[in-house]
Amino acid sequence: MQPFPLGPLTESQSRVRQEFLDFAEQWQQTKQQWRDEPARKFEREALCDLSPTLTRVAAAMQTFAEACREADRHLSDPDHHYGA
């Protein structure tokens, strides 16, 4: 049995991380010019939860990748008794 292909998942994890870093850098540059109440409202309402949400998404993707690796180990050696 072929192992679960984790390449696309790993690539997605890297892309999400890099895109967020690029966005955060761009936002910091934008904030230097856009300093009014609408900017603060936009940051508060649209961006405030973005970083924690992306952190949770990244953690979930990592958990999923680990579960796939574990399933591959179980499937490649079904007679081995893994810890519960």
C-alpha positions in Angstrom: 0.0 0.0 0.0 1.3 3.4 -0.9 1.7 6.0 1.9 -0.6 8.9 2.0 0.9 11.7 -0.1 1.7 14.5 2.4 3.5 16.7 -0.1 0.4 18.8 -1.0 -0.4 19.2 2.7 3.1 20.2 3.5 3.2 22.7 0.6 -0.1 24.1 1.8 1.2 24.6 5.3 4.2 26.4 4.0 2.2 28.6 1.6 -0.3 29.6 4.3 2.6 30.5 6.6 4.4 32.5 3.9 1.3 34.3 2.6 0.4 35.3 6.2 3.9 36.7 6.8 3.7 38.6 3.5 0.3 40.0 4.4 1.4 41.0 7.9 4.4 42.9 6.4 2.1 44.6 3.9 -0.4 45.5 6.6 2.4 47.1 8.7 3.4 49.2 5.8 -0.2 50.2 5.1 -0.8 51.1 8.8 2.0 53.7 8.6 0.0 55.6 6.0 -3.6 54.7 7.0 -4.0 56.1 10.6 -7.6 57.1 10.9 -10.6 55.5 12.7 -11.7 53.4 9.7 -8.2 51.9 9.7 -8.4 51.1 13.4 -12.0 49.7 12.9 -10.8 47.5 10.0 -7.9 46.2 12.1 -10.1 45.5 15.1 -13.0 43.9 13.1 -11.3 42.2 10.2 -7.7 41.4 11.3 -7.8 41.0 15.1 -8.7 37.4 15.0 -6.8 36.5 11.8 -3.5 35.5 13.5 -5.0 33.3 16.2 -7.3 31.7 13.6 -4.4 30.9 11.3 -2.4 29.5 14.2 -5.3 27.1 14.9 -5.5 26.2 11.2 -1.7 25.5 11.1 -2.0 23.3 14.3 -4.9 21.4 12.8 -3.0 20.8 9.6 0.0 19.6 11.6 -2.3 17.2 13.6 -3.8 15.9 10.4 -0.4 15.3 8.9 0.7 13.4 12.0 -2.5 11.3 12.0 -1.8 10.4 8.3 1.8 9.4 9.2 0.5 7.3 12.1 -2.1 5.7 9.9 0.6 4.9 7.3 2.7 3.2 10.0 -0.3 1.1 11.1 -1.2 0.1 7.6 2.4 -0.7 6.6 2.8 -3.0 9.7 -0.7 -4.3 10.7 0.7 -7.0 13.0 2.6 -4.5 15.2 0.7 -3.5 18.3 0.9 0.2 18.7 0.3 2.0 21.9 -3.3 3.1 22.5 
